[in-house]
Structure formats: C-alpha cells, structure tokens
Amino acid sequence: MFDTATETAADGQAGTQRHCDAIVVGAGLGGLYALHRLRGLGLSVRVFEAGSDIGGTWFWNRYPGARCDVESMEYSYSFSNDLQQDWKWPERYGTQPEILRYINHVADRFDLRRDITLNTRVRAARFDREAGLWTIETDRGERVSAPFCVMASGNLSTPRVPDFKGLENFRGKWYHTGLWPQEGVDFTGQRVAVIGTGSSGVQMIPLVAAQADQLTVFQRTANFSLPARNAPLDPARERAHKEQYEARRRAALDTPFGIAGHPAPTKAAWEVSEEERERAFEAKWAEGGSISFLYSYTDLLVNKESNDTAAEFVRQKIRAIVRNPATAELLAPKDHPIGTKRLCLDTNYYETYNRNNVALVDVRADPIQEITATGLRTRDREYGPFDAIAFATGFDAMTGALREIDIRVADGPALAEEWEAGPRTNLGLMVAGFPNMFIITGPGSPSVKTQMILAIEQHTDWIADCLSHLRANGYRQIEAEPAAQEAWVRHVNEVADSTLYPLANSWYTGANIPGKPRVFMPYVGGFAGYKKTCDAVAANGYEGFALRR
Ligand code: NAP
C-alpha cells in the first residue's frame, strides 16, 4: 500500500510476512483496534504480543477481584454499533474474566487473530531513514519491517516487584497482581501477606481475606477508596443506555474524562454550605463510582481547601466503618489530596479490616527491609510465617513498556536515553526524532485519566486518518517537530501544575519507581479539549509535524 516491497513467507499467510505496511506492538484493547482500523485502510498489518493470548491488561491481571472501575456500558468499544448493541454486560462493572471474554469476542467477530503473533516480545525497533522502514526484532529472532510502527504496548503493562533483598529465599509462593497465574490461586487455609494498597490491592484484599486463614496487609500509603456499588446490570437501565448508545458515545467526547452521563458540576465546593456539601457527597457515596464523586464540584482537583472537604468526608466514612480506631486512622489517607492518586473503587474493602483474620501493618513508619525464608522483616520486627506473598505493588507506568524496547533511529540514542529526564512527546502520539512511530495513549495524552477505550479509539482514529492523509498526498514520513513537542510538554506541565495532582507521590509522576524522574506524565487538561487540539492539528495539515515525501 505504501509502495514497499512485500515479501511473503512461503505459506503465504499474512501472519508470516517479513514486510508489511504497519507493525503494531501489543494485542490489548489498543493493538486490536489499531489492527482493525489500519486493516480497514487496506494496509497489511502484523501485531506482536508477548502474552500467550490477546487481551493485554485483561489477560495478565487475573488476581481475585480484578474488575474495571469504569462502568461496563462505558468501558467498551464504540466503533461498531452492532457490537455495542449485541454485547450483554452482566454487571455494572465488568470483571476481568468478563472483559477478557468480550475482547476475545471482538477479535473473533472482526477476524483479528490471523495477523497476531502471540508469545513474542518485541525487543528492538530500528528506523532506517533512507529506506523509510522500521525493522523490529523479536525475542524469537524474527525480524519484520514496515514503514510505520504503532506502539500499543500499554501504560500499566510492566509489573514491578520492589527489589527487596532475599525474595529468592522465600520458601512459600509469591505472586504479582499483574502476572497472576492463569490457573488461579487457592489461598484456602493459608497465611497470606499482601503488599500494596493501590487499586489492585484494594480489590484483591477482601477476596483473599474471605478465602485465606490469615491475611496480613502491608500498607505504605493509605489510599482513598469509594464503594463501587456493583450490582447486576438493571435491564431497564441497559435498554435505555442502548437506545441512546451512539448519542452517549458522542456526548462522552465532550467531557473531561471521556464518560457521559455525569452532569458537569456548576459550583465550587466553597460556594455552598457545609450541609449542602455533606448531602452532595453522601448522595455520590450512595450512588457509587469515582468519577461522579470527583465531579461533585468544579474545584475538587484544583483547590486544596475544597478538596479537604471531600477528603474529610471519606475519612469520616472510614472511621465509621472500621471498628478498631487505630486501624481506621491508619487507613484514613492524610498525605495527599483525594483524587490525586488514582481513586480506588471497592467492594467491602474497609469492612474487611473488621474481620478477625485480617491485620494491617504500617510499612511507612517501619519499612520492609527484607523477605526472609518464611516471611518478611521490617526495620523493627519480623512478620510471618506466610505461605504466600501477593505483591500488589504496581507497574513501571506509562513509560516502562516503551523503555524496555530498544527503540532507535539508525545508531542514534535509544528512546529510553532520550527520555532519561522524563518522557517527551507531541500530543502523546509521536516523539521528535522518531519518525513514523506512533504511540497509542502515550505519556502526554489524557489516556489513564479518561475512559481508556475511548482514548484508544481517539488516538487510533487520528493515526489512521494521518496515514490516509500521507498516502493521499504522497508523503512517506511524518515526524514530530521539536518546537511543537517542547510546547506540548510545557503545556502538559503547566496544566498539571495548575491542579493538585503534583502534590501526590503517584505513578502518574513516576514516584513509585526508585530513580525514575519525577515528571507528571498524563495530560490532565481533559479529554474534550485534547481531542479538539488533535483534530485542529490534523485539519491544519498536521501542524507541528514534519511531513516528507
Ligand atoms: P499502584 O497503584 O501503584 O499501587 C501499588 C501499591 O504498592 C501502593 O500501595 C504502593 O505504596 C505499594 N508499594 C510499592 N512499593 C512498595 C514497597 N517497596 N513497600 C511497600 N509498599 C509498596 O498499583 P496498582 O494497585 O496495581 O494500580 C495501578 C493502576 O492500575 C491503578 O492506579 C489503576 O489506574 C489501574 N488499575 C485499575 C483497576 C480498576 O480498574 N479497578 C484495578 C487495578 C489497577 P505507595 O502508594 O506508597 O507507593
């Protein structure tokens, strides 16, 4: 299609082509839609996936209780109305198995599998400017070339176990939420440690507590969590949603989080009386969901005093739920404004600490020093014995997967080196100095601060339109211009600095990885405005990007 030599291996299968029009890295929700969309342009595409099957995040994160915190009617593809009308979500929030089933249905329905190579990790990607080709190299020794490369390698796809001394000596079994065994884990009768209380830990802890003999939770930072209020999907609600599906999807494009159905707040928290605020927070608490809670007032993420009112409301809820006052105080977050770390959604998280087989340990005051043969040691004491340790310790977020691939142009510096002081992109879509490489939901885009699937579709559609434009106008290369990239990076930082987000040590800033530069990575200016910017850039002939024939 782009006039490159197409050499097909002997059996003639697209899945074995050594040359194609576009290479896609990753077969999660992003990679699958990229394959579908680019194929629709008539391009030959090859997708490489490290996992033994498709699904990305939803393939790997099989820990007990894994569930999406965006409602299932929203957290799904919008590109096919037939698909969204046909699919039936059983619950308000999709479980990991249900979402994986949906992803597999999509792959079959749109015949995606034949271009996906599984069990294959892309190790390196090199661009040859003269030939105008990316060549990727896999861990199975395969080399494939294409003029375009689309990185759909995910934002939370590089699981991280902290480098605790002595893990290799642990005689029990250990797991990471993001690498959970496919066959599941039965904790019945076991003494279990869970380390980490982010979204994964908060979802997993109630289920592990119900199964294990004893559970000890090691908490470094208390996190705010709100009740999900999950329930079977009400048929009347589902019907009403489906009747307006397309209109709702369009409406979502005009919202900051990419989710329709939550009326935009009109008042700042300080503008109303304490009683009115309490009533509003109480209603949101009863309704369930994190976005609607943060959407109670216009200023919860920009004004610390207003934020304090919401934070204190949740702290009081924790104190009312958790019977042991010392445990409640430990669980009540005080070191960051609510919403500046990912707000968790739970089912019976705080209630779990009222069980007599559950203990909470503060490893902020007394950090973990070492894993021992039978448990772990903090500075002051030993814990255990444990039969199993479950690490819910998160990911090298947003840049981890890209930094692991040796991405270079000829013999120039690797992308990882270029990003040593933090990621720099134009619109989160492309990187100056790396032509013809697109990133889906990359750092500098709203991605993780929105409904991810909508963000994926918006990026992929932009990329597909861009490739059509290049083809129609005889261009062969596109590259972010350094000045435009600098301006975008500056804007991303300015917007972040006008909010409360930088006040938290979060994976948004790289703070969870020792030595990682502290840079606020997602764009928090809102999905709607971001999409308008991307559309304007395209309408102006890809302003800020150099196009070459
Ligand atoms: P996370 O939010 O980064 O949480 C990791 C936890 O491990 C934190 O409590 C962290 O403490 C702790 N930790 C890390 N290193 C530690 C150490 N050396 N000692 C003690 N504790 C340590 O990771 P996550 O829970 O996997 O979630 C990551 C993101 O994935 C979420 O924010 C969300 O965006 C997404 N996610 C979504 C869902 C959902 O849709 N419901 C579910 C799971 C995940 P500190 O806070 O002190 O660093």
Residues whose N, C-alpha, C, O or C-beta is under 5 A from the ligand:
A	BS01	NAP	R67 C68 D69 L156 P162 I195 G196 T197 G198 S199 S200 G201 F218 R220 T221 R342 V363 A392 T393 G394 F395 W507 N512
